[in-house]
Amino acid sequence: MKKDPVVIVGGVAAGTSAAAYLKRLKPSIDIILAEQSETVSYGTCEFPYVLSREIPDPERLVFYTPEKLAEEKGITVLVNHRLVSVNPTKKTATFSDTRFHSTKIISYSKLLLATGASPIELPELVGANSFSLKSYQSLLNSDHILKSGKRDQALIIGAGLIGLELADAMRKLNIQVTLIDKSEGILSGKVCVKDSGLIKTLADQNGVRFIGNARVSHTVRNQKNEIVEVHLSTGEILKTDIIFQSVGFKPNSSFSGLEKLKKAQNGAIIVNKNMETSISDIYAAGDCAVTGKSSGKTDIWFPLATAASKMGRSAAAAISKNPEPYKAGNNTWGIQIFGHDFVQSGLNFHQAEDLYGSDAKTITVETSDRVKIMLGSKPLFLRLNFLKRSGRLVGASQLGQAGTGIRINTLSLAISQKMTLTDLEKSDFLYTPALAPLWDPVLVAARLARKLK
């Protein structure tokens, strides 16, 4: 008797990684990959670069079509199939085919939820010229608006990572940008106050106006349902031609029949290192899931494509009975904006203080990214967050000109290996005038930090 297939719900980073890896580990297994949109296996981090024309064709973001996945990987792909409910007792999943308005019940041997996360949308900002870039189709729609007529003013609601990247993209199109956030600073909660100030200065210098401590009170629309004016809680009225919402994400984790799934406070599905949920034969991976108290104090949920892909592979390995337990990373991330890289790994200083109290210390050094007399040398700001008693590195961030951000990989490894300031100071780093100074900024920062202990 043929065994029921493995059913994977979600066809982006976690889902396609899991499907492809499971086929490699167990070629004979039947896999059904169900995706609620009509496009699978596409990059989302590249969206701003399509809007800025740095990636001229959006189709370059699609790595596999459903047909190619079926032909090359042997995976059955169902597009426009939205998960409606799950019956864990009968081991069935019910899908709605949104094209033909029909339902389909599929039996599974194992079920993997790789349903991702959705942008939080403000109801008052839903309009014909307002976008949250929640899917490949929303990218195409916003790109069409930008190309269909003259756009002079853009409002971006939310000064997080995506908001900053969109601000950079709009400036490359010579569109005036106003960046609005309910918090006081840029990247609030993700970076320390001083780093936020450095990024704000960079945005100011590149023509982006930032308004903090502000919320949208109401809007004015034209006959096409386009938002043409936004009224803020500060009393200011802003005219606009296009709006992007980037106020945060929420895990897609609520499905009928799965009410007993254990979840974190933000709604993410709690899984173990093999991506197993609290319900037998049901797994979860990617932005809809969290691996629990990896910090030792609180659940960490930080949606990243790298983490999603790794979680998908761990789920596939567990399903194939060849476990490769997932190891949470340091939340290493970066953005390139206005010709600069801002990168971060591990805990920012405020997070370090929350976890370690007065034992947490920080130091920032301003140096140059190469020998100062070399043509093209630019300032570089490097921060190390460490523990005073042990000297252990727990976090790092850096702001420098484009191309310097790759240094964060070294610091991420140092954090993972629990290296101390002494270990860092005694490390061997590259020196060549056109690429790096005699004393790398990491070595300088480690030496100065040791003196603070």
Number of C-alpha atoms within 10 A of each C-alpha: 3 5 10 16 17 22 25 26 27 27 28 25 28 34 33 25 21 29 28 20 19 25 18 15 15 15 13 10 16 20 24 20 26 24 26 20 17 16 18 26 21 21 17 17 12 15 23 23 17 19 24 21 14 12 15 11 10 19 12 12 17 15 12 15 15 19 13 13 20 16 11 10 16 19 21 19 21 20 20 18 24 21 23 16 17 21 13 16 9 9 17 19 20 18 23 18 17 15 10 8 7 10 15 13 14 15 18 23 15 18 24 28 26 32 28 26 19 17 17 15 16 13 7 12 21 17 17 17 20 23 20 24 21 17 18 20 13 15 19 17 16 21 18 12 16 19 10 9 9 10 17 16 18 23 26 27 24 24 29 20 20 23 25 26 21 27 30 25 23 24 17 16 14 14 20 18 25 19 23 27 24 18 16 16 24 30 23 17 14 17 19 18 17 13 24 18 15 15 20 20 13 17 20 12 11 16 17 21 16 19 20 16 13 17 19 20 12 13 19 12 13 10 6 9 13 20 23 18 17 22 16 18 14 13 11 10 14 15 16 21 20 24 26 22 25 26 21 17 17 16 22 19 21 16 12 11 14 15 11 8 18 15 20 19 10 12 16 28 29 24 23 16 19 24 30 22 23 16 14 12 16 22 27 32 35 32 29 26 32 29 25 21 13 15 12 9 10 12 17 17 19 15 19 15 17 15 22 25 21 23 33 31 28 28 35 32 23 19 25 16 11 13 15 16 17 19 14 16 16 18 19 21 18 18 17 19 21 21 12 18 20 23 22 28 25 22 27 24 26 19 19 21 17 12 16 14 12 11 15 22 23 22 17 18 18 16 20 19 23 25 21 16 10 13 10 11 18 14 14 19 19 24 25 25 26 30 22 19 10 12 22 21 30 28 27 27 28 26 25 22 22 15 12 19 21 13 15 22 15 12 24 23 14 20 22 16 11 14 17 19 26 16 15 20 20 11 10 10 15 11 14 10 16 15 14 20 20 14 17 19 24 22 20 16 23 24 16 15 24 16 7 10 13
